[in-house]
Amino acid sequence: MPGKHQHFQEPEVGCCGKYFLFGFNIVFWVLGALFLAIGLWAWGEKGVLSNISALTDLGGLDPVWLFVVVGGVMSVLGFAGCIGALRENTFLLKFFSVFLGLIFFLELATGILAFVFKDWIRDQLNLFINNNVKAYRDDIDLQNLIDFAQEYWSCCGARGPNDWNLNIYFNCTDLNPSRERCGVPFSCCVRDPAEDVLNTQCGYDVRLKLELEQQGFIHTKGCVGQFEKWLQDNLIVVAGVFMGIALLQIFGICLAQNLVSDIKAVKANWSKWNDDFENHWLTPTISEVLSTAGPQQNSLIGAPGPAPPSRHVFFGLGGLYPEPTFKNW
């Protein structure tokens, strides 16, 4: 309509998405660095950092690995997302999206395989627990992890108390000189609520008793079966936690990709504006040359020229430029 000007909104980077991604990832980055520092500190206390071969000497799982791996992944993701959003760096933002997407698909594939191959997963879990039972006394962190699991799930061993025959301190062979022979760790014991002091010797010689008698002193169910029962009883909570993590990952990927699209749109707009500016202002046409030439120069080509125009100043990409004149035509 006449009398009204049309305004075209140029593309810009959304501040809300940018700083939300920055704030979320800086928290992620700090937590990852904290986990990593705890893991490295624990390894330093156990002398692993001065003797790297100790990592492979342990037959079971060193729980410190969980802190180091999780902390390392969180630190890398947090750094890429935080700096990428703050500096509008498309490379770091794409790395963040791809890395987070890879983790999401690995989690999804693991969940599907665990559901399809339940028997194979159960066998692998039995094997994993038994390997850690063998190394129970080799690492204090592993020992605490096994004790926590057996107390929390009220279980003993992978399939039952007899799995502790795999440990050199608890096996029932005649050649075993250990005082813990034919026993189990205290975490297998049935706790008496009236006891104020934990009896760490409650599992001594308990496997010399009959199985029915053992039930009054220790838990006789295996940890694999108890873990499956716990999953079934808390299926909604577990599924909700995993769904929440998956939605956060998808949201982070979408946010980073949206920010990359905004950055590319702004760059494309600046590039187009730069090209238009150079074409219209920095490159004079023939008519502009003739219009800026004086009467003497125009008479050389047989055309009466207008009076020389006054010099003007216009803005260029590198600063102020005088309007071109042609004194030496």
PyMOL commands that set and color helices and strands:
alter all, ss='L'
color gray80, all
select helices_A, chain A and resi 15-46+54-57+64-87+90-116+118-134+140-152+161-166+186-188+206-208+211-214+223-233+235-282+286-292+295-299
alter helices_A, ss='H'
color red, helices_A
select strands_A, chain A and resi 313-316+319-322
alter strands_A, ss='S'
color yellow, strands_A
deselect
rebuild
show_as cartoon
